[in-house]
Amino acid sequence: MDSQGISPGRGYYGLAVLILVAGFVLFGVTLWKGLSGMESKLQQVVAPGKTEITLAEPGDYTIFYESQSVLGSRVYSTGEDVSGLECILVSKNDNSPVELSRTSANTTYSFGGRSGKSIFDFHIDQPGVYEITSEYPQGREGAEVVLAVGRGITGDILVAIFGGMAVLFGSIAVSVAVSVVTLVKRSNAKKRLQTVGGPPPPIE
């Protein structure tokens, strides 16, 4: 109860602000945790070239082109497009090729000085060692770029984004609810005080 004897006190407005600020902080933390966890799921390779990668689980994978990247002690900044680069993926278990298809979803990410976008999707039935070969068409020169291979990245991004948004909008809803309830109750309390302390009725 505040100095005017009105309850709830104005402090609840401050509580609403704190809830809102906490929501923004948790939104940032949720996004950061979700996106930073992706780094360990992405295997980087330099293209053009030939590199062996280990795919530990069967399922769907995506190849990303990282226009901004860090690999070892080298920083790459190679523009938004990597036109003309051709990729081939082969299983080292039986030398069978793996079909690469143009990505079905335009997935992008940006974290830790790295920015990537999906370019190919593929599916494997058997885990193991695979060889990825990338090159430009014969007679054509192109920049040395970084590719990254990962599984479940799109889902991780969506979980991070929607999880963060759920926290943010939930905090906004709670903050607004606290503010509205406080406003209504204080308004009703003021009316009651005015009624009690008002002038006496006229004498007839």
N, C-alpha and C positions, 0 to 999 in steps of 0.2 A: 504494500500500500504506500502511495507517495505522499508528499506533504499536504496535498489537498484532501487526503482521506479517500482517494480514488484507487480502486483495485480493478485489474492488475496494474502494477506500476509501469512507468515508461521504460524500465530496464528490459522489458520483453521485446521492445523494438530493437534494442542492442543485441539481444539474443538472436533475433531474426537476421540481423546483418552478419553476425558471427557464423550462423548456419550457412548463409549464402557464400561467404568467403571460404569456409571449409569445403563447400561443394566445388568451387573452382579449383582449390588446391588438390582435392582428391581426383578431380577430372584430369588434371595434369599428371598426377602420379600414376593413375591407371593407364593413361596413354603411354607414358614413359616406360613403365614396366612391360606393357604388352609389346611395344615396338622394339625395346632393347633386347628382349628375349629372342627376337627373330635373327639376330646377328649370328648366333651359334647354329642356326638351322640352314644357313646359306653357305654353300661351298663356292669359292671364287676361283675363276680360271681366267687366264689372259688369252685374248684372241687377237689376231689369228694364231693358231697353234694347235698342239695335240696334248691333251692332259687326261690322266686317269682320275676318276672320282669314285668314291665308295658310296653306294646307295643302300642304306641299311634296312630299309623296309619296302615291301611291295606297295604299289599304289600309284597315285597321280602326282606328277612333279611339274614344276614350271622353271623355265629358263628366263632369267631377267637380264636386261642390258643395263649396266650401271653407268650412267653418263657422268656422275660424280662418284669417285670411289677412292678407297685407300687400300692398298695391298702391299704388305710388308712395310718398307720405308718409302714407298713411292705413292704419290698422289696423282690421280687421273682426273682430267676434266676434258671430256671428248664430245660435248654437244648433245643435243636431244635425240638425234637420229643416227642409226648405224646402217644406212642403206647398203644393200648388196652383200652383207655378210652371210655366208652359208654355213650351216652347222650339220654335222652328222654324229649320231650317237650309236655306239656299238657295244654289245655285251662282251666282256673279256672271257666269260664262261664258255660261250660257244660261238663267238664271233658273229652273232646274229644282229642285224641292224634293228634299231628301235625307231618307230615312226614318230616324227616330230610334226605337230600341227600348229598353225597359227593360234595364238592364245585366244581363248573364248571370252575372257574377261580382261578388261584393261585395268590391270592392277598396278599401282605405283606405291612406292615407299620412300621415306626420307628420314634418316637417322644417322648419327655419328659420322657426319661428313660424307655419307653415301646416299645417292638417289638412284633408284632403279625403276624400271617398268617392264612388265611381262612381254615376252616376244614369242615364246614357244611353250606348248604343253606336251607332255608325253606320259605314257603309262608303262610300268614294268610289273611283271608277274613274279619275278625272282630277284631278291636282293643280291648284291654282289658288286664287283668292280666293273665299271663302265668307262669307255674311252670316248671323250668328246673331241671332235676335230672341227675346227672352224677356219674358214679361209674366204678370201674375196675371189670373185671370178678371175679366171686366168687373164693376165695382162692388165689387171686393175689393181692399183695400190689403194690402201686404206689405212686408217689410223689404228694403232694398237689400243684395244679397249678391254674392259673387264666384263665378264659374264658371271652370273651367280645362279646356282642351281639349288632349289629348295622344295620342300614338300609342306603343304598345309599353310603356306604363307598368307594366301588370300583370307582363309578362315581366321588366322591369328590377327590380321589387320582389322577385320570386321568385328571380332570379339573385343579388341582393344577400343575401337571407335565407339561401338554401341554400348559397351560396358561403361566407358567414360561418360557418354551422353546420358545414360540411365542415372549415374551418380549425380551429374550436374542438374538435370531436370528434376530429379527427386529432391535435391537440396533447395532448388528454386520453389518447388511446390510446398515444401515444409516451411520455408521462410515466409512465403506469402500467406500460408495458413496461420502461422503464429501472428503475423502482423494484422491480418484481418480480424482474427478472434480478439486480439488485444484491443484493437480500435473499437470493435462493437461493444465489448464489455466495458471499456472505459466510457464510451458514449452513454451507455445505459446507466452506469454508475453516476455520471454527472447529472443525468435527468432525475434520478432518484434524489440526489442531494438538493437539486433545485426545488423539487416538489416538497421535500421536508422543510427546507429553509425559506420557502416562499412566503409571501404576505398572507395573513389570515383571510378567510372568506369575508365578504361584506356582511354587516349586520342589517337584517331587514326589520 
